[in-house]
Amino acid sequence: MSIHIWLTLKLVSIFLKSGNMIIIFSIALGVDKKFKKYWTYDSTQKTLIKTNFQILTSLVEQSTIIPTLDWYEKSALVCSKNMKSQNFIDKIYEIPHCKKEIKLLFSKQFLPVEFLKGQTIISPNLINTSIYFVNSGLLRRYPLKLGIAGTSQLFIKGDFISQNGIYLKRASLEYIECLTSVELFATNYKQLERFFRQEPEAVKLLLCILEEQKLKEIENAEIMRLEPAIERYRFASLILGKFIYDLPKRVLSSYLRISEKQLSRLLVEVARDK
């Protein structure tokens, strides 16, 4: 069997196992670290696959590395993480103001963190100086009033989250809870303050993030004023997209300001209209 056919079979096996649409191989995981210089990032998927496949076959033919199945799996894992980071970097690049180089440095102040379903990342019991970017998953904000947790806002991929009132040292009486397992990018204000001393212009990026948060809060409040409830549902589904189907009924009903029985009738009406 030729080396190219053998590698193709390996590629297919990893493709099926990982479920990824494409697999990008990082030569940095090779035995010889000098091959790190071959790692490049290009937004064109075909270029990525072609370039790295040619390098990989060349290295194997030269017996420079021994590409075991474990090697492929680790490569795919590292590249998957790089792609997740790229989602966040692209979001920062979309923010107006500042040069691209400063935006990239700003993005490096954030590190990936993960939380499990049901975990609370922000509560009024503790000042939390972190700023989070939602890379995947679903979260909600809820104030606890008279023992009732009513959902006031939902967060999906692409949203920023932070606690209100931290500089006043008077945290808002709200919680942020993970409705699913989530992947976030996080930094804190102290880290950003150190960074801003080196790059003062980058403070504009933080201001844009805070403004975006406030605008989404206002938009969310306006939607919740719509009548009847089915109109609130339709606007919420436009914003949340497919995520609205992942919400437990108790959460969705509290978000729409209706009972679970009313929600059941509303969903029947929505299904009838389709």
Secondary structure, DSSP 4 states (H G I P E B T S, - for coil): --HHHHHHHHHHHHHHHH--S-----GGGSSSGGGGGG----S-HHHHHHHHHHHHHHHHHTTS----HHHHHHHHHHHHHHHHHHHHHHHHHHSSSS-HHHHHHHHTT-EEEEE-TT-EEE-TTS---EEEEEEES-EEEEEEETTEE---EEE-TT-EEE-TTTTTT---SEEEEESS-EEEEEEEHHHHHHHHHH-GGGHHHHHHHHHHHHHHHHHHHHHTT-SSHHHHHHHHHHHHGGGGGGS-HHHHHHHHTS-HHHHHHHHHHHHHH-
